[in-house]
Amino acid sequence: MVTPPSTVDEATPATSAMGSPTTDLLSWKSIYDLSSPPDVARPYEPEEALEDIPGVCYALETFLSSHMLESEEYCHEADEVKCANLSI
């Protein structure tokens, strides 16, 4: 039995519909500017905790974009008190 020739070009690697890793990295754009992080409301009120989400997203995205020191600096500046009210 003779098998029909393949229609797939075996010399060309297969790529997914999402693109190659190179194009995926180039097409990603941050929604934040490192030079202008979101403001943090002061004084902090637990009832307004959901308003902290943009700041948390900024810190996470900055950290995951290999700007760990900038992310840590933002967190220190945004929360000057840091656990002062917690009894540990």
C-alpha positions as CSV (number, residue, x, y, z in Angstrom):
1,M,0.0,0.0,0.0
2,V,1.3,3.4,-1.0
3,T,0.7,6.3,1.3
4,P,-0.1,9.6,-0.3
5,P,2.4,12.4,0.0
6,S,1.9,14.7,3.0
7,T,0.6,18.2,2.4
8,V,2.4,19.4,5.5
9,D,5.8,21.0,4.9
10,E,8.0,19.1,7.4
11,A,10.8,21.7,7.0
12,T,8.6,24.4,8.5
13,P,7.9,24.1,12.2
14,A,4.3,24.2,13.2
15,T,3.0,27.3,14.9
16,S,-0.2,27.8,16.9
17,A,-2.9,30.3,16.0
18,M,-1.6,32.4,18.8
19,G,1.8,33.0,17.1
20,S,5.3,32.3,18.0
21,P,6.9,33.2,21.4
22,T,8.7,36.1,19.7
23,T,5.6,37.7,18.2
24,D,3.7,37.2,21.4
25,L,6.3,39.1,23.4
26,L,6.4,41.9,20.9
27,S,2.6,42.3,20.8
28,W,2.1,42.6,24.6
29,K,1.6,46.2,25.8
30,S,1.4,47.3,29.4
31,I,-1.5,49.4,30.4
32,Y,0.7,51.2,33.0
33,D,3.4,53.7,32.6
34,L,6.3,53.0,35.1
35,S,6.8,56.8,35.6
36,S,3.2,57.4,36.7
37,P,1.8,54.7,39.0
38,P,-1.8,54.9,40.2
39,D,-2.6,56.9,43.3
40,V,-3.4,55.3,46.6
41,A,-6.3,56.6,48.7
42,R,-5.3,57.9,52.1
43,P,-6.4,57.3,54.8
44,Y,-7.1,53.7,54.1
45,E,-10.6,52.5,54.8
46,P,-11.4,48.8,54.7
47,E,-14.8,49.5,53.1
48,E,-12.9,51.0,50.1
49,A,-10.5,48.0,49.6
50,L,-11.6,47.4,46.0
51,E,-10.2,50.8,45.1
52,D,-6.8,49.4,45.8
53,I,-7.0,47.0,42.8
54,P,-5.3,49.3,40.3
55,G,-2.4,49.8,42.6
56,V,-2.0,46.1,43.2
57,C,-2.3,45.4,39.5
58,Y,0.4,48.0,38.8
59,A,2.7,46.5,41.4
60,L,2.2,42.9,40.0
61,E,2.6,43.9,36.4
62,T,5.7,46.0,37.2
63,F,7.2,43.0,39.1
64,L,6.4,40.5,36.4
65,S,7.9,42.8,33.8
66,S,11.3,42.3,35.5
67,H,11.1,45.7,37.4
68,M,11.2,44.1,40.8
69,L,12.9,47.0,42.6
70,E,10.5,49.5,41.1
71,S,7.6,47.4,42.2
72,E,9.0,47.1,45.7
73,E,9.6,50.8,45.9
74,Y,6.1,51.6,44.8
75,C,4.7,49.2,47.5
76,H,6.9,50.9,50.2
77,E,5.8,54.4,49.1
78,A,2.1,53.4,48.8
79,D,1.9,51.8,52.2
80,E,4.1,53.8,54.6
81,V,2.4,52.4,57.7
82,K,2.8,48.7,56.7
83,C,1.1,46.4,59.3
84,A,1.5,48.9,62.1
85,N,-2.1,48.1,63.2
86,L,-1.6,44.3,63.1
87,S,-0.7,42.5,66.3
88,I,1.8,39.8,65.1
